[in-house]
Amino acid sequence: MMVKKIIFCTRAQADGAWPNGTIVEKCEADPRDAHPTGARGKIIGSLGPVAEYEGHIMVYGYFVHWDDMPGLPIMTVSWKLRPLL
């Protein structure tokens, strides 16, 4: 039996978020994260801001296609990423 998985994400770009297509690197990782510090990928969509931290830091949610998992968007929060220029 073949099992199909459905993945929901957005390709929309939230106001104030890094642009879709931005190459990012993981700069903060939790032990249960799918990708370690140093992993690279490309933003394909964003949501937010989803929170304010101490009144001034805007937190966005980014859907990223990671280099080692192309085609599988994974949601990551902005404070775990840094854009590569």
C-alpha positions as CSV (number, residue, x, y, z in Angstrom):
1,M,0.0,0.0,0.0
2,M,1.3,3.4,-1.0
3,V,1.0,6.1,1.7
4,K,0.8,9.8,0.6
5,K,1.8,12.6,2.9
6,I,0.3,16.0,2.5
7,I,2.5,19.0,3.4
8,F,1.0,22.5,3.9
9,C,3.1,25.6,3.6
10,T,2.8,29.0,2.1
11,R,4.8,30.6,-0.7
12,A,3.5,34.0,0.3
13,Q,6.0,36.6,1.6
14,A,5.1,38.3,4.9
15,D,5.5,42.1,5.1
16,G,8.9,42.8,6.7
17,A,10.2,39.3,6.2
18,W,13.4,38.3,4.3
19,P,12.5,37.9,0.7
20,N,11.6,34.5,-0.8
21,G,14.7,33.1,-2.5
22,T,17.0,34.3,0.2
23,I,19.7,31.8,1.0
24,V,19.9,31.1,4.8
25,E,22.1,29.2,7.2
26,K,20.9,27.7,10.4
27,C,22.7,29.5,13.3
28,E,20.8,28.1,16.2
29,A,19.6,24.5,16.6
30,D,17.7,22.5,19.3
31,P,18.5,18.8,19.7
32,R,15.3,17.7,18.1
33,D,15.6,20.0,15.0
34,A,15.8,18.3,11.6
35,H,18.8,20.4,10.7
36,P,22.0,21.2,12.7
37,T,23.8,24.6,12.9
38,G,25.5,25.3,9.6
39,A,22.8,23.7,7.4
40,R,21.9,25.9,4.3
41,G,18.7,26.3,2.4
42,K,16.4,28.8,0.6
43,I,13.4,30.6,1.9
44,I,10.2,29.7,-0.2
45,G,7.6,31.4,2.0
46,S,7.0,33.3,5.3
47,L,4.4,34.1,7.9
48,G,4.4,36.8,10.5
49,P,5.4,38.5,12.4
50,V,4.2,35.8,14.7
51,A,5.5,37.4,17.9
52,E,7.2,40.3,19.4
53,Y,9.9,39.6,22.0
54,E,10.4,42.2,24.6
55,G,8.5,44.7,22.5
56,H,11.0,45.1,19.6
57,I,12.2,41.8,18.0
58,M,9.8,40.6,15.3
59,V,9.7,36.8,15.0
60,Y,8.8,35.3,11.6
61,G,8.2,31.8,10.5
62,Y,10.0,30.7,7.4
63,F,9.4,27.8,5.1
64,V,12.8,26.6,3.9
65,H,13.9,24.1,1.3
66,W,17.1,22.8,2.9
67,D,19.9,21.8,0.5
68,D,19.9,18.2,1.9
69,M,16.1,17.9,1.6
70,P,15.1,19.7,-1.6
71,G,11.4,19.9,-2.3
72,L,10.4,19.3,1.4
73,P,9.6,22.7,3.0
74,I,10.3,22.8,6.7
75,M,9.1,25.6,9.0
76,T,11.8,27.4,11.0
77,V,11.6,30.5,13.1
78,S,13.7,33.6,12.2
79,W,15.9,33.6,15.3
80,K,17.4,30.2,14.2
81,L,18.4,31.6,10.8
82,R,20.8,34.1,9.3
83,P,20.7,35.3,5.7
84,L,23.8,34.7,3.6
85,L,24.7,37.6,1.3
